[in-house]
Amino acid sequence: MIPALGLAIGILIGVLVQPDVPIWLLPYLPIAVVAALDAVFGGVRAVLDGIFDDKVFVVSFLSNVLVAAFIVFLGDQLGVGSQLSTGIVVVLGVRIFSNVASIRRHLFKA
């Protein structure tokens, strides 16, 4: 439940603090959030499967965010940033829905 608790605490801090995001970071923020959600749902799934490892979770979380941001940066440099952003959202979205389906099966046995 560490990933879900971390997500809840992060959302609460974000709502209460309402940080200002620099303009140059705005194209990368949505992709970073989707990548982070992929890692969080993967962590919840791992907990339910009984194979959760905190080191793997942290590395997965950080690497997902960094790789997704790098791909968007590379796309911006090549002039195809929006297409690569869409591709990342689709791929990570499929992974998120797959993890959510597995979580649903664990929780509701359906």
C-alpha positions in Angstrom: 0.0 0.0 0.0 3.1 2.2 0.0 2.5 3.3 -3.6 -1.1 4.3 -3.0 -0.2 6.1 0.2 2.6 8.0 -1.6 0.2 9.0 -4.4 -2.4 10.2 -1.9 0.2 12.2 0.0 1.6 13.7 -3.2 -1.8 14.8 -4.4 -2.6 16.3 -1.0 0.7 18.2 -1.0 0.1 19.4 -4.5 -3.4 20.7 -3.7 -2.3 22.4 -0.5 0.9 24.0 -1.8 -0.2 24.7 -5.4 3.4 25.1 -6.7 4.1 27.3 -9.7 5.4 25.3 -12.7 8.1 27.0 -14.8 7.0 27.6 -18.5 9.8 25.4 -19.9 8.6 22.5 -17.8 4.9 22.6 -18.9 5.3 20.3 -22.0 6.9 17.6 -19.8 4.6 17.7 -16.8 1.6 15.7 -18.2 3.9 13.0 -19.5 5.8 12.8 -16.2 2.5 12.5 -14.4 1.3 9.6 -16.7 4.6 7.9 -16.3 4.5 8.2 -12.5 0.9 6.9 -12.5 2.1 3.9 -14.5 4.7 3.2 -11.8 2.2 3.7 -9.0 -0.4 1.3 -10.4 2.4 -1.2 -11.2 3.4 -0.9 -7.6 -0.1 -1.5 -6.3 -0.4 -4.5 -8.6 2.9 -5.9 -7.3 1.7 -5.5 -3.7 -1.4 -7.5 -4.5 0.7 -10.1 -6.4 2.9 -10.4 -3.3 6.1 -9.4 -5.3 6.5 -5.7 -4.3 10.1 -4.6 -3.9 10.6 -1.0 -2.8 13.9 -0.7 -4.6 12.3 -1.9 -7.9 9.4 0.6 -7.3 11.7 3.6 -6.8 13.9 2.7 -9.8 10.8 2.1 -12.0 9.2 5.3 -10.8 12.2 7.5 -11.6 13.2 5.7 -14.8 9.6 5.9 -16.2 9.5 9.7 -15.5 13.0 10.4 -16.9 12.7 8.2 -20.0 9.3 9.7 -20.8 10.6 13.2 -20.3 13.6 12.5 -22.4 11.5 11.1 -25.3 9.4 14.2 -25.3 12.5 16.5 -25.1 14.0 14.6 -28.1 10.7 14.9 -30.0 10.7 18.7 -29.3 14.2 18.9 -30.6 13.2 17.0 -33.8 10.0 19.0 -34.2 7.7 16.0 -33.5 7.1 16.5 -29.8 3.3 16.3 -29.9 3.4 13.0 -31.8 5.9 11.4 -29.4 3.9 12.7 -26.5 0.8 11.0 -27.9 2.7 7.8 -28.3 3.9 7.8 -24.8 0.4 8.5 -23.4 -1.0 5.6 -25.5 1.7 3.1 -24.4 1.6 4.1 -20.7 -2.2 4.3 -20.8 -2.4 0.7 -22.0 -0.1 -0.3 -19.2 -2.1 1.6 -16.6 -5.4 0.1 -17.7 -3.7 -3.4 -17.7 -2.5 -2.8 -14.1 -5.9 -1.5 -13.1 -7.6 -4.5 -14.6 -5.3 -6.8 -12.6 -6.0 -4.8 -9.4 -9.7 -5.1 -10.0 -9.4 -8.8 -10.5 -7.5 -9.1 -7.2 -9.9 -7.0 -5.2 -13.2 -8.1 -6.6 -12.3 -11.6 -7.9 -13.8 -10.7 -11.2 
